[in-house]
Amino acid sequence: MITAEIQNSIVEEFEVFDEWLDKYEYIIELGNELKPYDEKHKTKSNLISGCQSRVWLNAELIEGKVIFTADSDAIITKGIIALLIKILSERTPYEILNTELFFLDKIGLKENLSPTRANGLVSMIKQMKNYALAFKTIVENKK
């Protein structure tokens, strides 16, 4: 499934909920469904700066695709990173760099986050794109 299709399905999932409280509960549920994060990756170098809560993000390049794993000590933040992983993980670096995350506006996430969480969201996306950029360079140098 391409990233646009995944984002459209997320938008459809969120359309079921009328209230933001229900949407937050769903985001929390998504965070609880994240694959367990290996404790060895809970390092200072994997912490995303700019987030109010602690968010660890690890990325590996496997067979040309970036695999993200993450964890957070805040339940809503963990759900937000789970949404990003759902879209961006298992993609090529090029796909990640060229994905516009339109679902954020369509579900109204940005305007329903506190300013510090919104900054954290931007930091998470930036870190994921930075990993993709680094891996893109590695892939290009192998050619």
C-alpha positions as CSV (number, residue, x, y, z in Angstrom):
1,M,0.0,0.0,0.0
2,I,1.4,3.4,-0.9
3,T,1.7,6.2,1.7
4,A,-1.2,8.2,0.3
5,E,-3.5,5.2,0.7
6,I,-2.4,4.6,4.2
7,Q,-3.0,8.2,5.1
8,N,-6.5,8.1,3.5
9,S,-7.4,5.0,5.5
10,I,-6.2,6.9,8.7
11,V,-8.4,9.8,7.8
12,E,-11.4,7.4,7.3
13,E,-10.7,5.8,10.7
14,F,-10.7,9.2,12.4
15,E,-14.0,10.2,10.6
16,V,-15.8,7.7,12.8
17,F,-15.2,9.8,15.8
18,D,-17.1,13.1,16.4
19,E,-15.3,14.2,19.6
20,W,-11.6,14.8,20.1
21,L,-11.7,12.9,23.3
22,D,-12.6,9.8,21.3
23,K,-9.9,10.5,18.8
24,Y,-7.3,10.8,21.6
25,E,-8.5,7.5,23.0
26,Y,-7.9,6.0,19.6
27,I,-4.4,7.6,19.3
28,I,-3.6,6.0,22.7
29,E,-4.9,2.7,21.5
30,L,-2.6,2.9,18.5
31,G,0.4,3.6,20.8
32,N,-0.4,0.5,22.8
33,E,-0.3,-1.5,19.6
34,L,3.3,-0.5,18.8
35,K,5.8,-3.3,18.6
36,P,7.8,-3.6,21.8
37,Y,10.8,-1.3,21.8
38,D,14.2,-2.9,22.6
39,E,15.5,-1.4,25.8
40,K,19.0,-1.3,24.3
41,H,17.8,1.5,22.0
42,K,16.6,3.7,24.8
43,T,19.7,5.8,24.6
44,K,20.3,9.5,24.6
45,S,21.3,9.4,20.9
46,N,17.8,8.0,20.1
47,L,15.9,10.6,22.1
48,I,14.1,13.1,19.9
49,S,15.0,16.6,21.0
50,G,12.1,19.2,20.9
51,C,9.6,16.8,22.5
52,Q,8.1,17.7,25.9
53,S,8.0,14.0,26.8
54,R,10.7,11.4,26.1
55,V,10.4,9.8,22.6
56,W,13.0,7.3,21.4
57,L,13.2,6.6,17.7
58,N,15.4,4.0,16.1
59,A,15.8,3.4,12.4
60,E,17.5,0.7,10.4
61,L,18.0,0.3,6.7
62,I,17.0,-3.3,5.8
63,E,17.0,-4.3,2.1
64,G,16.7,-0.7,1.0
65,K,13.8,0.1,3.3
66,V,13.8,2.1,6.5
67,I,12.4,0.3,9.5
68,F,11.4,2.6,12.4
69,T,10.8,1.5,16.0
70,A,9.9,3.9,18.7
71,D,8.6,4.3,22.3
72,S,7.5,7.2,24.5
73,D,6.9,7.7,28.2
74,A,3.7,9.7,27.3
75,I,0.7,7.7,26.0
76,I,-0.6,10.3,23.5
77,T,2.9,10.9,22.1
78,K,3.4,7.2,21.7
79,G,0.2,7.0,19.7
80,I,1.3,9.9,17.5
81,I,4.7,8.2,16.7
82,A,2.7,5.0,16.0
83,L,0.7,6.9,13.3
84,L,3.9,8.2,11.7
85,I,5.5,4.7,11.8
86,K,2.3,3.3,10.2
87,I,2.9,5.6,7.2
88,L,6.7,5.9,7.0
89,S,8.2,2.6,8.2
90,E,9.1,0.0,5.6
91,R,9.6,2.7,2.9
92,T,12.6,3.6,0.9
93,P,14.4,6.7,2.0
94,Y,13.2,8.4,-1.2
95,E,9.6,7.6,-0.4
96,I,9.9,9.0,3.1
97,L,11.6,12.2,1.9
98,N,8.8,12.7,-0.7
99,T,5.8,11.9,1.5
100,E,3.7,14.8,2.4
101,L,1.9,14.0,5.6
102,F,-1.5,15.4,4.6
103,F,-3.4,13.3,7.1
104,L,-2.3,15.6,9.9
105,D,-4.4,18.5,8.6
106,K,-7.3,16.3,7.4
107,I,-7.8,14.7,10.8
108,G,-7.2,18.1,12.6
109,L,-4.3,16.7,14.7
110,K,-2.1,19.8,14.6
111,E,-4.7,22.2,15.8
112,N,-5.9,19.8,18.6
113,L,-2.5,19.4,20.2
114,S,-1.0,21.6,22.8
115,P,1.8,23.8,21.5
116,T,4.5,21.7,23.1
117,R,3.0,18.4,21.6
118,A,2.7,20.1,18.2
119,N,6.4,21.0,18.5
120,G,7.1,17.4,19.4
121,L,5.2,16.2,16.3
122,V,7.3,18.5,14.1
123,S,10.5,17.1,15.8
124,M,9.4,13.5,15.3
125,I,8.7,14.1,11.6
126,K,12.0,16.0,11.2
127,Q,14.0,13.1,12.8
128,M,12.3,10.5,10.6
129,K,13.1,12.5,7.5
130,N,16.7,13.0,8.8
131,Y,17.1,9.3,9.1
132,A,15.8,8.9,5.6
133,L,18.2,11.5,4.2
134,A,21.1,9.8,5.9
135,F,20.0,6.4,4.5
136,K,19.5,7.8,1.0
137,T,23.1,8.9,1.0
138,I,24.2,5.4,2.0
139,V,22.1,3.8,-0.7
140,E,23.4,6.3,-3.3
141,N,27.0,5.7,-2.3
142,K,26.5,1.9,-2.8
143,K,25.6,2.4,-6.4
